[in-house]
Amino acid sequence: MSQPVSSAPPSAGASFDSALDRASECEGDARAPLGVFDSGLGGLTVVRRLRETLPNERLVYVADQSHVPYGGRELHQVRGFACAISAGLLALGCKALVMACNISSATALDDARTAHPAVPIAGVILPGAQAAAAQTRSGRVGVLTTEGTLRTGAYTRALHALNPGLHVREVACPAFVPLVEAGLTDTPEAREAARAYLTPLLAERVDTIILGCTHYPFLLDALRANAPGVTFVDPAEQTVRALAETLSAGGRLAPVPRAPARHLLTTTGDPQIFAVQTCHFLPDARETADIGQATWHSSGLLTIGPRPDPTEQESKLR
């Protein structure tokens, strides 16, 4: 069961659009932001897709870097983190959520949807499985995943529910998340790890591989170099497309704003380090987003904010 969560009041000097400051007062309003979270930087691949597909939407992102990586943790612990972050984002007034984390989607999506039935909450497992099932030519699908998501068997179940005849092989990649969090995506270590994890999949002649962790698209160059001719599926693309359709059907797409949408990117870790990392993976972060702090408390509460004043943030982003 998830812990209760509250959102901290906004700081007086926050430069994030005032619509977010009023979000809790207009829950369900099309102007309210979208909430997105992951254990760390991986969910920024989903943020990037959301910005491309839904440029009018404001985003609030939580990177739970104080607990990264989730992959080796007990599943009930991950479920608690995911449900608590979901509740915190909804307390802030978000109109919809994206669990931009595969193990959170595998362990907590149903619980979050049950707890918040009026809110669209998207996961990444089923969209990734749907895309792979549609794209494979040989019927042999590989999944590069984390140890925790592998333990749930979520991808194999989802793929077999779509097509019982598919041959599915999942491989855990414990070195990948630490490489991405450290910014070591274009290194000999990354290429060697990619080669090692791809070897058993290529031995089974898979023609389609799901990137079963949102950190993994940052390693696509290393993966493609070791597996030419293989189709790599990033579940973020299908996830965002499905969310856009849901929001459109419900009349909840954000209207064109007077100024470009501005986002709030937060971490449960060190916001100064996170600001530097964010600029590495989202080069325009300095111009389009504010950096904030999300804080876990011993009671199990997660507070999102307060946000630093603009002069402090600018120094962090340099």
N, C-alpha and C positions, 0 to 999 in steps of 0.2 A: 504493500500500500504506500502511495506517495505521501510525502510530508506536506503540510500546508506551506504556502509560499506567499510572500508579499513583494510588492515593488516599492523601491525607495522613491521619495519625492524628487523631482528634477532639481538640479542645481540652478541657481539664479543666472549663472553665466553661460549656460549651455547654448551652443549655437545650432543644435539639431532643431529642425523645423518645429514651430510651436504646435503644429497639429499633433505631434506625438505627445506633447505635454498635456493635451486635452484628450488623448486617445481613450483613457479609462472612462471618460464622460460620454464617449460616442461609440461604445463597443457595437460592432455590427455595421458601423458607418463605412461606406466605401473608402473614405479618406483615412481610415485607421491603417496602421502598418501591418506588414506580414512578419511573423516571427519565424526565425530559422535557428537551428542549433546543431552542434556536433561536439565531439570530445575535444576537438582542437581546430586546426587550420583546414582540415579536409572539407568542411562544409562550405568553405569559400568557393569551391567549384560549383556548388549549387547557387550560391549568391551570384556568381558570375552569370550563370544561365538565367536566373530570375531577372537580372538587370537587362539582359539582352532581350528577353521575351516580354517582360512586363516593365518597361522603362518608367512608367508613371508611379509605380509602387514604391513606398518607403519600406525599408527593411530594418528590422532589429535582429542582430545576430549575437548569439552566445556561444563562445568557445570555452568549453569546460576544461581548460588546460591544467587546472589543479588536479584533475583526475585522469589525464591522458596518459597512456592509451587505455581505452575501454576494453580492448580485445582480450586481455588476459584476466579480467576481473570476473567475479561471480555474476551470473546472469541476474540474480535478484537485486544485486547492488546496482548494476547498470539500469535495471528497470526503475529503481528508486530515483536515480539521477535524472533519467529522462522524463519521468512523470513530474518531478519537482520543477525542472526547467520549463516544461510545458505550462505548468500552472503559473509560474512566474511571468512568462511572456504573455499569457492571457490576462493576468492581473494588471499588466501594463497597458492592456487594451488592444492587443493584436487581434485582427479579424480572422486570421487563419494561420496555421502552423505548418512548417516542413521539418520533419525529423530527418535532417541531412546527415544521418548516421545509420549505417546498416544494422549494427547490433541493437541500437535503440529501436529501430523499426521492427526488428525481429522479436524483441522482448516486451516493448512497452506500447506499441501502436494501438492495440486493441484496448488496453487499459485506459489510455488517454482519450480515445474516442468514446468509451463508455462514460468516463467522467465528464466529458464536455461534448455532449451529443449535438449541440447546435453549431459547433465550430468545425469547419473543414480542416482536417489534420491529415497531411500527406506523409507517407513513408516512401522508401526507395526500393524495397525488395520486389514487390509485384511489378512496378514499372520496368525495372531492370530485367526481370524474368520475361515479361511480355516482349520486350524489344529483342532479346536474345532468341526466344522461340520463333519469332517472326523472321529473323535474319539468318539463322543457321541453314546451311544447304545440306550438310551431311547428317544432321540430327545429333551431332556430338558437341556438347557445350561444356566449357570449362568455367570455373569461377575462382578468381583470386580474391581471397577473403581474409578476415581476421580469425584468430583462434576462437573467439567467443561466438561470432556469427556461424562459424563452422559447426560448433557444438549444437547450435539450435537446429541445424538442418533446414533452415528457412528457404534457402535458394533451391535446394533439391526438391522440397515439397512444392514450391511455387511452380517450378518448371514442369514437374510431373503432373501437376493439376492441369496445366495448359496442354501438355502433350505427354501422355504416359510412355510413349515410345522413345523419348529423348534419352540419350546416354549423357549422364552428368558426372563430372569430377570436380570436386572442390579442393582447393589447396590453400592452407593458411600461410600468411606472409608476415611473420612477426617483425621483420626488420624494416618494413616499408614505412609504417607510421613514424617511428623515430627518425628515419632519414628525412621525411618531409618536414617534420616539426623542427629539425635542425637546419633546414634549408639546403640539404645535400642531395638534391634531385638530379643534378647533372654532374655526377662524380663516378669514378671507377667502382666505388662501393655500391652505388645504386644500380649500375649496369650488371655487376656480378650477382647482386641479389635478384634482379629481374631474371637473369639467365637461370639461376638455381630454381626459382619458383615456377618458371615456365616449363622446365624440362619434363616433369611428369605429365603435364597437360599435352605437350607436343607429342610425347610418346603415345598418347591415346588418340592422336590425330584429330583433336578438336579443331573446328574451323571458326568458332566464335567463343570469345572469352568475356565474361562479365567482370567489370571492375567493382568488386563487392565491398568496397570501402571508399568513402568520398575523398580520402587522401590520395587514392591511387591514380586518378587522372593527372596529377602533377608529375607522375613517373611515366607518362605515355611514351615519351621519346625513347627512354631506356627499354621499355617493353616492346615497342615496335621494332627496334633495332635487333631484338632477339627473336622476333616472331613475324617476319615478313609474310604477308598474305593472310594473316589471321585478322578477323574483324573484332575489334575491342568495343564493348558496349559500356557507355557511361550512363548509369541509370538516371542521372540528373536531368538529362534532356527529356526523357519520357515523363519523369515526375513533374517537371515544370509545365510541360504541355498539358498534362492532366489537371494540374491545379488551375491553370489559366482557364480551361474549359469549365471547371467547377465554379470559379468566381464569376465568369461571364454569364453562366446559366442562372446564377443567383443574383445578378445585377449588382455585384460587389467589386467590380473592377474599378480601380481608382480613376477619377477624372484627370484630364490633363492639368498638371499643376501650373501655377503662375511662374514658378521657378523650378529648375531641375530637381528631381527628387533627391533628398539627402538622407543618408542612412546612419544608423547607430551600430557600431561594431564593438562588442564587449568581450571580456575574458574574465575567467575566474582566476587566472594567473597574474602575471606582471603586465600591466597595461603598457608600460614603456617598451618592453620587449615585443609585446603583441603588435604595437604600432609599427615597429620596424618590419616585423614578419608580414604584416598585412600589406604594407606597401610593396613588398617583394612579390606577393601573389596577386594583388590588385593594384597595379601601378598608379591608378588615378585615385587611390584611397584618400590621399591628402586633400584633394579637391571635392570629393563626393561624400565623405563620411566623417563622423566624429568617433573618437575612441572613448570607451567607457569601461567601468569596472562592474563586474557581477561578483557578488560575494556570498559564499556559503557560510552559514552560521551553525553553531553546535546544536541548535534546536532543529536543524534540518531545513530552515528557511533559506531561500535564495533571494537576495535583493539585487536588483538591476539598477545601477547608478550608485552614487551620484556621478555626474559626468564632469570631466575637467573643464576649466575655463579655456577659451580659445587660445590665449597666449601660451598656456602650459602645454596644450595639445600640439600647437605648432612646433614647439621645441622638441617634442617627442617624435614628430614625424620627419624631422630633418635628418 
